[in-house]
């Protein structure tokens, strides 16, 4: 973890230059430019709001579009970081064969690129909060910590996925499917309170309910999305009970994933 | 202490493609149960290569395609890892391996300068300082804010070269980049390289198929052959050896193809041989000694008004001399049958080395070609040369003297 942070600092200029390149080449010839980046969460929010009209999801007094958008911000950031990150090594094959610098720069850059898009999404959220007259509380200072946590989760998957993808391109095919499944396993469309109500209060799965809830919260995104909603909109402190299983899992896997990536790195140029 | 140390470097590649999931799973199972696994055939790109390079040395690496040159450079640049052995590099490395690897077509020239600078590890501050110099050198002032995808291919490589050589590192690794752009830009590149090498005293590793460049720039040359160091040392000797090797390869392929000359079929060259100063047949000629070249020809159809010509050229077809028979002998007609023509050379001026010969016959005032062939025979010039003559192909009959400045002015 420290090594990653150190490299991030050491190669900050390279990461900045590569990020700039990524953004420029992506939007240079597009009239709407970087607005395309935020179109995705906005469209999803509109679709979900429309869906909510048919299904009826309990969200309390808070407007549904706002709560969904607060969930979509970390989700889209995570999803895009991972899918870019996993492909980042193979899509830079030309560079890998010619010049050496630590290869973790590629997944890191993919993530930093998405960080720029994340900032724009926050701008839209701010606009929505003004529209719905919701005043942020002091808990908003939790947001940077949650973003950092999301980055760590995305990196854990990216490192392992990117290294595997060099050897087996199946990974790049599997990741979009896995991610879209994971979205339903995360409280994006529905709030976490709904799951808690079913499993913890109503004990819907009988004696398995508590264990099932634990399994559910092993998904780090559960804690993250719920945390975002709480500190940004609900003005309450994060639910640590929903956070810690995912956090432990992530922190356990990050070193393994990074180690795997560094080990595989030596052969990238030969295999890619 | 050597700045680069390569000890018993071996690099193996697996031949063939990635195995299927079934194969991989079966192999994993075999490994778990301690049974021999199915190995793919291996290929040694480098085989136990060891050498050292001291600071400030300029070392050329030559060899045929697939000799392992680029693989070696990749290891020095830390791009590939050795299968066996070790590579120790004490200092920062600037890899100019195929300049323009990081040039992105969507970005403008200026943006690419910053991007490539970052990729090569040049701090932004340094690039900013050198920006004008880089743009100036690339000769692209007018197009610097145009996306590179609108550039011609020559412009792109010019840009790449300009960025790459602005980098300050202890060790420069250069792979086939000197032949960039048009003639005048090539000249500039070459001067820039010479400046980096000779005046700034950098350690440089050069890979090129342009042996003359290598010979000119390097003070040591390593000849690689099938992943093994074949020869190492003085550029002249190693390059000559390489020419010899290439010649053999060329000869072998030529003997396979039916003919190496063109002709109208009226004349056939039967034999070409040399005689030394005593009139004895020889394979090698001696520097500054008389010799003669004999062409034995078979005349199939009677022809008139003949001119013969021959010339020496280097093995990479640099024409050094030609000598025609006009005004020396006048052959109006030649009867059918075998004839021999001889050309006598006084004090052969060619410096020791390997050369080849070309030969042609024309007929009539319009100089219609009856026979022409290059690379007809390879030969070696041997002999001792005085220390005043070092490089080149010819000895110049010249003498140094010191003249008093006052008298010289008159």
Interface residues (C-beta under 8 A of the other chain):
Chain A: X13 X14 X16 X17 X18 X20 X21 X24 X25 X28 X29 X94 X95 X96 X97 X98 X99 X100 X101 X167 X168 X266 X267 X269 X270
Chain B: X13 X18 X74 X77 X78 X79 X80 X81 X95 X97 X98 X101 X102 X104 X106 X107 X111 X114 X115 X117 X118 X119 X120 X121 X123 X124 X147
